[in-house]
Amino acid sequence: MSAARKRVAVVGVGTMGSQAAWRLAARGAEVVGYDRFAPGHDRSAAGGETRIFRSAHFEDTRYVPLLQHADVLWEQLQQETGRELRRLTGCLLMGSPEGQQMATVLDSIAEHGLDHDVLDAESLAKRFPQHRLDDGDAVVLDRRAGFIRPELTIQTAARRAEQLGAVIHRYTAVREIVPVANGVEIRTDAGSEHFDAAVVTPGPWVNDLLPDLPWQVDVRRVISAWFMSTAPDAWFGEERPAFIRTSPTHWYGLPSPDGVSVKLGLSQALHRLADDPNQLDRTVRPSELEIYRDLIGRYLPDLCPDPTRLAVYMEGYTESSRPLVGPLPGNENVILLAGFSGHGFKLSPAFGDIAADLALNGSSSQPIDFISTADRVAA
């Protein structure tokens, strides 16, 4: 069956689903999307004004070719829609060179020839005086990096998919995905529809929708916090890179596009489990802000330690921190994208394109063996 005649459902039109819908529709597939809310909502993983895009990777150098593919597609989506979804401002990567994550960054730069600057303490103090270092820290400025606008990106990708012929059912929760002869049946409260294949991108609802999934995905409650600066010229001058620190605490920050505040966030180990994605606790208690105070005092002393804004989201984490990308066991017609473990947004166009490959062709030319469900051992 040709792509032009293949009927594909996209379950969850968020970070990954909106991109999958765009890439499928661009290839002529008949695309029907379902979302329990609407593209660009703030009730799950996407939200909070900004996400980091970077070329280097902390976890595994094998992500770099996927980042490069995503880079091309970010540019393509912006060109097709005329919207600025991403701005390249650079990203500072900092931490002990003896740690695994900074070592992987340096390896990925060397292996793939990434555009970067290596900064010593003196040059960092001159160019980015807002930052403090620990003795011996390595600092790399990833030049092909910057920030992404998540809510705008999801709405834009979804609308582009619709322009190309996709139909998106908003405020329509999928209750069940059932393998049937020659395809998949998608069941909602409004009834059932038959498809040749389904791309399933449920975000934090993965365990609700797929209770028999053979891999564990922990849903965690993620806090973003915004802080004002007493030295705004340092944050919002000509150079305004995002940053990620790998040690002794893994955390990150982005100067806000409005030029007023700096958004800070923490890593997986510092997020509480969210037992029920339908009843997320969005109240941030004073005790949860103590770590921000400590980090600001140690590394970013010009930030006021009391936040002006707080937001709570959810993310799905696998035990290995590697996402689940590929067909469900025993059902080649259901393509799963889940468990991106806090580092999926920058890669989302690439994963959307890979999902289209798998749904339409059964394989992808992209190097996904290390994250593919096809050879994954169940948890």
Summary of the structure (lengths in Angstrom):
residues: 379
radius of gyration: 20.6
end to end distance: 34.4
largest distance: 65.8
contacts: 1309
relative contact order: 0.21
helix: 32%
strand: 30%
